[in-house]
Amino acid sequence: MYDEIPVTGNTNQTSAAGKHDFVFVKSEYKIIKIKLDDIMFCEGMKDYTQIYVHGRLQPVLTLQNLKNFSSRLPESRFVRVHRSFVISLQHIETISRNEINIGKKIVPIGHSYRNDFFSIVERYS
């Protein structure tokens, strides 16, 4: 059984390169293709992950924990900011001391992830 299959956007690329611009996610008896650019953030809920996708009213729910799902996302574009949240750097609108605004949602910044997150923010400042 599989929950998510990383796939290369160009069929001529080797999968060993690990470059892909979308993922396939199994959700509710369907396999959904999600572009990495459209993933705003992911929220872990025990054994499930909710994937908030730009342009979708409801998040995509997959039976895969946040750690496993986020390991398939490129580290250069996605950052863990809380025990239950991984965010896309490109979708951040504002950052305050304890939270990040992405779209109409507010994502908390966990104490143990704060230093790493703000060092990434410094790199782009």
N, C-alpha and C positions, 0 to 999 in steps of 0.2 A: 504494500500500500504506500502511496506517496502523497504528500501534502503540498509540496512545492517543487517545481523543477526549474532550475536556472537554465536559460536558453540564450544562445548568442543571437544577436539581431541580424547578423550576416551569416548565412549558412556556409560561406567559404572560410570563416574563422574557425580555428580549432578551439574546442571547449577547454583545453588546457590553459588558454590565455585568460579565461575567466571573465572576459569582457562581455557584458550583456546590457541591454537597455530596457529589459522587461523581465518579469517573472510570471510563471503560471502558478496559480494558487487554487487548491481544491477547497471549495466552499459550497455547502448545501447541495451535494450531489452534482455539482458542476465544476468545471475547471475554468477559471477566470484569468485572462491575460491582463496584467497590470503593468503599465509603464513605470519605470523607476522615477521618472520626472514627475509623475502624478501622485506619488505617495507623499502625503504631508507629514504624517506620523503614524506610529503603531503603538497600540496599548495592549499590554499583556494582562490576561485574566486567567490565572492558574494555567491550565493546559491549552487555552485558546489565545489567539491574538486577533485583535480588531485592527484592520488596516484602513486608515482614513485616507480616501482617495479624492483628489481634486475633481470636482464635477459630479460626484456621487452623493446622493442625499444620505444614504446609510453606509456605515463602514462594512467592509468585507470581513467576515468572520471565518477563521480557519482553525482547524484542530491541530495546532502546532504551538508550542510555547514560544514566548518572546525571544528567549536566548537562541533557540534553533532557527527561528525565522530571521532574526536580525543578523545571524552569522552569514546569511546569503546575500546581504546587502553590502554595497561597497562602503568601506570605512571612510573614504574620502568625502562621502556625501551624506552619510547617516551617523548620528551620534546618540549614544545612550545618555540620557539626562536624568533618569530616575529609575528606580527599581522596576517600574511598570511602563516606562515610555522610551521609545526611540524616535528621534525626530529627523526630518530632512532639513539640512542646512539651508537649502534654497527656498524653503517655504516660510522661514522665520520672518515675522513682521516686526515685532518688538520684543525686547528682552528687558525684564526688570530684575530686581535682586533675587526673587524667589520663583519667577515664572516666565514662561515664553508664550507669546501670542502667535498662533498659527491659524489663519482664517478667523473663524468665530470661536475657536476653542482656546482654552488656556491650559498649558501643560506645566506642571510643577517641576522645579529643579531640585533634585534630591541632594541632601547634604554631602553624601559621599561622591557624587558625580560633579559637584560644583566646580572644583578646581580644574579638572580636565576640560569641562565645557568652556569655562571662561578663558582658558589658555588657547583653545581653538578659536574663540571669538577674537582674541588679541591678534592672532595670525592674520585675520581678515580685516583688521582695523587699520 
